[in-house]
Amino acid sequence: MSTDIISIFINVLTPVFGLVAIGYLLGPRLHLEIRTLSRIAYYIFVPAFVFHHISSAEIILDHTGKLLLYIVVVHSVGAFTAYAIARLLKRSKKKAAAFALIASFGNVGNFGVPIIIFHLGESAVVTATLYFVAINMTAFIIGVGAASWISGNGYSAIVSVLKTPAILILLPALFFPMSDTEIPLMVLRIMELLSGAMIPVMLIAMGLSMAGSTEIKMDLDVVLITVLRLAFVPFLALALALFFGISGVERSTAVLQAGMPAAVLTWLIAVEHDLMPDFVFSALILSTLCSLLTLTVLLAWV
């Protein structure tokens, strides 16, 4: 087991954290613009990745619907639990909303997809991509909705979730496998080239964003939400997999996605909506660092 853990750490996690380190160390020296990298990933590379893998997949509607419902329930229950715990501890509604945001929004794009591909292989790509889209949509609705509810302007924010490029591209991507229509070769090759850029660009952008970080403040609440993010949510994914009858690669993919550290987008949402950004960023950093250990164990287990 110890040999397996060392191998997983070196061969699965090190390449991912290595690209983050490149962004952290070289990004500022090369004067890279985090906004440029994040926007090109958000509007071009991520939708291309979703389209490329979903459009060429074999989609079974009933089964796919069950997988999507399962992963949405996992992250919704995780967010509700985190919110309830914060309120039981007599934290403010604003901090409780920040708890829900972090619990629901794991780094399933930057970290989740490459780690799952490295560990489970190409057979997990379609499932990981479906989960990636579903988790992001759920987390955007919960996170932006909670932040907007606190500030009192929720409707327009929730509508903006439906304009997310990765979500907008989903229906066109599903058209091809559902209608058994062949994708034009030119489109296929363009999307394949663009999707290949998503993982390295997003990882480097994450490192660059960490290099330009705000002040980090560690306290018991940061530790608590980190434990919920890295331990409770993947346990919840495993438990609910039994209820939904999810097994094999699909269950392993869900558990791994659920065990990812907080996403960079949690901080961006917190800044945009004044939802305790220092607390959210501190949890982002701590969960990312702690995930070196927790993901190594989780990868060895699943």
C-alpha positions in Angstrom: 0.0 0.0 0.0 2.8 2.4 0.9 4.4 1.8 -2.5 1.1 2.5 -4.2 0.7 5.8 -2.3 4.1 7.0 -3.3 3.5 6.0 -6.9 0.2 7.9 -6.9 1.7 10.9 -5.3 4.6 11.1 -7.9 2.7 10.0 -11.0 -0.8 11.5 -10.5 -0.6 14.5 -8.2 2.9 15.8 -8.9 2.2 16.6 -12.6 -0.9 18.6 -11.6 0.7 20.5 -8.7 3.8 20.9 -10.9 1.8 23.0 -13.4 0.3 25.0 -10.6 3.9 25.7 -9.3 4.9 26.8 -12.8 2.2 29.4 -12.8 3.0 30.5 -9.2 6.8 30.8 -9.8 7.0 32.0 -13.5 3.7 33.7 -14.0 4.7 37.0 -12.2 8.2 37.0 -13.7 6.8 36.6 -17.2 4.1 39.3 -16.4 1.3 37.0 -17.4 -2.2 38.4 -17.0 -4.4 36.2 -14.9 -7.5 37.8 -16.3 -6.4 36.9 -19.9 -5.7 33.3 -19.0 -8.8 32.7 -17.0 -11.1 34.4 -19.6 -9.7 32.4 -22.5 -10.0 29.2 -20.5 -13.5 30.1 -19.3 -14.9 31.2 -22.7 -13.0 29.0 -25.2 -11.0 26.0 -23.8 -13.6 24.8 -21.2 -16.5 24.8 -23.6 -14.4 23.1 -26.3 -13.4 20.4 -23.8 -17.0 19.8 -22.9 -18.1 19.7 -26.5 -15.3 17.4 -27.6 -15.8 14.7 -25.0 -19.6 14.9 -24.8 -20.3 15.1 -28.6 -18.3 11.9 -29.2 -19.6 9.9 -26.3 -22.1 7.2 -26.3 -25.0 8.7 -24.3 -27.7 6.5 -22.7 -30.3 9.0 -21.6 -31.8 7.2 -18.5 -28.4 6.3 -17.1 -26.9 9.7 -17.8 -29.9 11.3 -16.1 -29.3 9.1 -13.0 -25.6 10.1 -12.9 -26.4 13.8 -13.1 -29.1 13.6 -10.5 -26.7 11.7 -8.2 -23.9 14.2 -8.4 -26.3 17.2 -8.1 -27.7 15.7 -4.9 -24.3 15.0 -3.5 -23.1 18.6 -3.8 -26.4 20.1 -2.8 -26.6 18.1 0.4 -22.9 18.9 1.1 -23.7 22.7 0.7 -26.8 22.4 2.9 -24.9 20.5 5.6 -22.1 23.0 5.7 -24.6 25.9 5.9 -26.5 24.1 8.8 -23.3 23.4 10.7 -22.2 27.1 10.4 -25.6 28.3 11.7 -25.6 25.7 14.6 -22.2 27.2 15.6 -24.0 30.6 15.6 -22.0 32.0 12.7 -23.5 34.8 10.7 -25.7 34.2 7.6 -22.9 35.6 5.5 -20.3 33.2 6.8 -22.8 30.3 6.6 -23.3 31.2 2.9 -19.5 31.2 2.4 -19.5 27.7 4.0 -22.1 26.5 1.5 -20.2 28.0 -1.4 -16.9 26.3 -0.5 -18.6 22.9 0.3 -20.4 22.9 -3.0 -17.7 24.2 -5.3 -14.7 21.8 -5.6 -11.9 22.3 -8.0 -13.3 19.7 -10.4 -11.9 21.4 -13.5 -8.3 22.4 -12.8 -7.6 19.4 -10.5 -10.5 17.0 -10.9 -10.3 16.2 -14.6 -6.6 15.7 -15.0 -6.2 13.7 -11.8 -9.1 11.4 -12.8 -7.7 11.0 -16.3 -4.2 10.2 -14.9 -5.6 7.8 -12.3 -8.6 6.1 -14.0 -7.7 6.5 -17.6 -9.6 7.6 -20.7 -12.6 5.5 -19.8 -13.4 8.0 -17.1 -13.2 11.1 -19.3 -16.9 11.3 -20.3 -18.2 10.7 -16.8 -15.7 13.2 -15.4 -16.8 15.8 -18.0 -20.5 15.2 -17.2 -19.9 15.5 -13.5 -17.7 18.6 -14.1 -20.5 20.4 -15.9 -23.2 19.3 -13.4 -21.1 20.2 -10.3 -20.2 23.6 -11.8 -23.8 24.4 -12.6 -25.0 23.2 -9.1 -22.2 25.1 -7.4 -22.8 28.3 -9.4 -26.5 28.2 -8.5 -25.8 27.5 -4.8 -22.9 29.8 -4.5 -24.1 32.8 -6.5 -27.6 32.2 -5.2 -26.5 32.2 -1.6 -24.3 35.3 -2.0 -27.1 37.1 -3.9 -29.7 36.1 -1.3 -27.5 37.6 1.4 -27.2 40.8 -0.6 -30.9 40.7 -1.7 -30.5 40.5 -5.6 -30.7 36.8 -6.4 -32.8 36.6 -9.6 -30.4 38.2 -12.1 -27.5 36.3 -10.6 -29.2 33.0 -11.0 -30.1 33.8 -14.6 -26.5 34.6 -15.3 -25.6 31.0 -14.3 -27.5 29.7 -17.3 -25.3 31.9 -19.6 -22.1 30.0 -18.5 -20.3 28.9 -21.7 -19.7 25.3 -20.4 -23.5 25.0 -19.8 -24.5 26.6 -23.0 -22.4 24.3 -25.1 -23.9 21.2 -23.5 -27.1 21.0 -25.6 -25.2 21.3 -29.0 -22.7 18.7 -27.7 -25.5 16.3 -26.8 -27.2 16.7 -30.2 -24.6 14.5 -32.0 -24.7 11.4 -29.8 -28.5 11.7 -29.2 -29.3 12.0 -32.9 -26.5 9.7 -34.1 -25.2 12.5 -36.3 -21.5 12.5 -37.4 -19.5 15.5 -36.3 -17.9 17.4 -39.2 -14.2 16.5 -39.3 -13.1 20.2 -39.3 -15.2 20.9 -36.2 -13.9 17.7 -34.5 -10.3 18.7 -35.1 -10.8 22.3 -34.0 -12.5 21.2 -30.7 -9.9 18.5 -30.1 -7.0 21.1 -30.4 -8.8 23.6 -28.2 -9.8 21.1 -25.5 -6.2 19.9 -25.2 -5.3 23.4 -24.0 -7.8 23.5 -21.1 -6.0 21.6 -18.4 -2.5 23.2 -18.6 -3.9 26.7 -19.0 -6.3 26.4 -16.1 -3.6 24.9 -13.8 -1.1 27.6 -14.7 -3.8 30.3 -14.2 -4.5 28.8 -10.7 -0.8 29.1 -9.8 -0.7 32.7 -11.1 -3.8 33.6 -9.1 -2.2 32.2 -5.9 0.9 34.2 -6.6 -1.1 37.4 -6.5 -3.2 36.3 -3.5 -4.6 38.4 -0.8 -3.8 38.1 2.9 -4.3 34.6 4.3 -6.0 34.3 7.7 -6.2 30.8 9.3 -8.8 30.1 12.1 -10.9 27.2 13.3 -13.7 28.0 10.7 -11.2 27.7 7.9 -10.0 24.3 9.2 -13.7 23.2 9.7 -14.8 24.0 6.1 -11.6 22.4 4.8 -12.4 19.2 6.6 -16.0 19.3 5.2 -14.7 20.0 1.7 -12.0 17.3 1.7 -13.5 14.6 3.9 -17.2 14.9 4.4 -18.3 15.6 0.8 -16.4 12.5 -0.7 -17.8 10.4 2.1 -21.2 11.7 1.2 -20.6 10.8 -2.5 -19.7 7.3 -1.5 -22.7 6.8 0.8 -25.2 8.2 -1.8 -23.6 6.0 -4.5 -25.1 3.1 -2.7 -28.5 4.7 -2.6 -28.4 5.6 -6.3 -26.8 2.3 -7.4 -23.7 3.9 -8.8 -20.6 1.7 -9.0 -17.3 1.1 -10.8 -15.6 4.0 -12.6 -18.6 6.2 -12.2 -18.6 6.0 -8.4 -14.8 6.4 -8.2 -15.0 9.5 -10.4 -17.7 11.0 -8.3 -15.8 10.3 -5.0 -12.7 11.9 -6.4 -14.5 14.9 -7.8 -16.2 15.3 -4.4 -12.8 15.3 -2.7 -11.2 18.1 -4.7 -10.1 21.3 -2.8 -12.1 24.5 -3.1 -12.2 26.0 -6.6 -10.6 29.3 -7.5 -14.0 30.5 -8.6 -15.2 30.4 -5.0 -12.9 33.3 -4.3 -14.0 35.2 -7.5 -17.6 34.8 -6.5 -16.8 35.9 -2.9 -15.0 39.0 -4.2 -17.8 39.9 -6.6 -20.5 39.5 -4.0 -18.5 40.6 -0.9 -19.0 37.2 0.7 -16.1 37.2 3.1 -13.4 36.9 0.4 -10.5 36.7 2.9 -12.2 33.7 4.6 -13.0 32.0 1.3 -9.4 32.5 0.0 -7.9 31.2 3.2 -10.0 28.1 2.8 -9.0 27.8 -0.8 -5.3 27.8 0.0 -5.6 25.5 3.0 -7.8 23.0 1.2 -5.4 23.0 -1.8 -2.3 22.4 0.3 -4.1 19.7 2.4 -5.4 18.0 -0.7 -1.8 16.8 -1.4 -2.3 14.4 1.5 -6.1 13.7 1.3 -6.1 13.1 -2.5 -3.1 10.8 -2.2 -5.1 8.7 0.3 -8.3 8.9 -1.6 -6.7 7.9 -4.9 -5.1 4.9 -3.2 -8.4 3.9 -1.8 -10.7 4.2 -4.8 
